[in-house]
Amino acid sequence: MSLRPETRVVSLGRPPHEEESSLNPPIVLTSTFVGRGDARGVRTYGRDANPSWDPFEEALADLEGAEQPAVLFASGLAAVSAALSLVPQGATLVMLRHTYLGTVAVARELASRGLLTLELVEADGGAGLVERIRRPAPGGLVVWLESPTNPMLEVTDLPLVLAEARRSGVTSIVDNTFATPLGQRPLLLGADVVVHSVTKYLAGHSDVVLGAAVASTPALRERLVQQRLLGGAVAGSFEAWLALRGLRTLALRIERSQENAAELARRLEAHPAVASVRHPSLPADPGHAIAARTMDGFGSILSIQLPGGAEEADAFIASLRLWVSATSLGGVESTLERRRRHPGESPSVPPGLIRLSVGIESVDDLWEDLRRSLDTLAPASPEGPRDPA
Ligand SMILES: *Cc1c(COP(=O)(O)O)cnc(C)c1O
């Protein structure tokens, strides 16, 4: 029976339906497994396996369309680091300038040790990446994709770029944190590896730090498992259990938060004190056409700029009552932050840009809080934001 994703998030990763068996998988707390002889079994020690990982790993693989289980890690960045270890020494790694800042930091660190050459390219929907993939690099090419990007919300035509990478024999890795497998399934489009910050939408309640990588082949999965074993960034049993518990409501949460985000984007766009809004749902957004064609839904992250730049943004954020000023995203609660408050954020992100992660609250309560503060601000000039960048 082929089930829809809304059903699969609820039914995957459960013990078999047997009389008196637990409906939910148990949490197994152990550092070691009983074994006699030469330790060739699957489970020996808590760094190579834990039954508490299995249900989530199987569920995520199914949602992403992978044939073998995902690989859980202690954080999204641990999964990113493991995926970046697949880049051969001396190869060129191509990624968008506005890739998640932690990913860029790991790539820069590898480049500074001469292990790879890092090329940051501007987002243009994907044509530039396709052109880059067609030009061979000495030592080989690996392309890292993230769509939409964090926090600029640039949308890339993944079907186009991944097909070209596959044709050209270029390894491709996709960070699918923002879209989730309900929004797009890059492995089915030809990607070699998909990574997730499970911390965000998949777990969904801002109470867990966790990551995962999903490979397209058993051999690639084996290399990721090896990285987990050697890097030691193993997931805790309780965290894995919480992530599966969060996954149960993923479809519901995404449905509501996307709806809220699109409605807020429309209202923000119409408010005179807002200089600009980015959300792929808006017909005028540069990513709208590609997102409408290649994604299921437009996501629940949006960004705005106020005319007064960083100072006005900070005052605006401080004046809100319901919205929480906090980093991270993808939880049930609505949060926002001025991204450039992080010293590691790209200088090409406007200093006043505010990223909003829209939750599942009443859209009218969320709007009331924003509107009350916006009404106190001066109208935006017709030239748009006064940010220097
Ligand atoms: C948060 C995030 C990460 C890092 O994940 P952690 O769980 O915080 O380690 C990676 N990629 C994207 C797109 C993210 O938003």
The ligand as an SDF file (V2000), in Angstrom:
LIG
                    3D

 15 15  0  0  0  0  0  0  0  0999 V2000
   20.4820   25.1150   11.8770 C   0  0  0  0  0  0  0  0  0  0  0  0
   20.9570   24.6800   10.5480 C   0  0  0  0  0  0  0  0  0  0  0  0
   22.0530   23.8080   10.4150 C   0  0  0  0  0  0  0  0  0  0  0  0
   22.8600   23.3380   11.6150 C   0  0  0  0  0  0  0  0  0  0  0  0
   22.1320   22.4510   12.4040 O   0  0  0  0  0  0  0  0  0  0  0  0
   22.3140   22.3100   14.0100 P   0  0  0  0  0  0  0  0  0  0  0  0
   21.3010   21.3000   14.3690 O   0  0  0  0  0  0  0  0  0  0  0  0
   22.0800   23.6680   14.5950 O   0  0  0  0  0  0  0  0  0  0  0  0
   23.7180   21.8520   14.2560 O   0  0  0  0  0  0  0  0  0  0  0  0
   22.4050   23.3960    9.1440 C   0  0  0  0  0  0  0  0  0  0  0  0
   21.7390   23.8380    8.0400 N   0  0  0  0  0  0  0  0  0  0  0  0
   20.6980   24.6860    8.1350 C   0  0  0  0  0  0  0  0  0  0  0  0
   20.0000   25.1250    6.8940 C   0  0  0  0  0  0  0  0  0  0  0  0
   20.2690   25.1420    9.3710 C   0  0  0  0  0  0  0  0  0  0  0  0
   19.2470   25.9990    9.4530 O   0  0  0  0  0  0  0  0  0  0  0  0
  1  2  1  0
  2  3  1  0
  2 14  2  0
  3  4  1  0
  3 10  2  0
  4  5  1  0
  5  6  1  0
  6  7  2  0
  6  8  1  0
  6  9  1  0
 10 11  1  0
 11 12  2  0
 12 13  1  0
 12 14  1  0
 14 15  1  0
M  END
$$$$
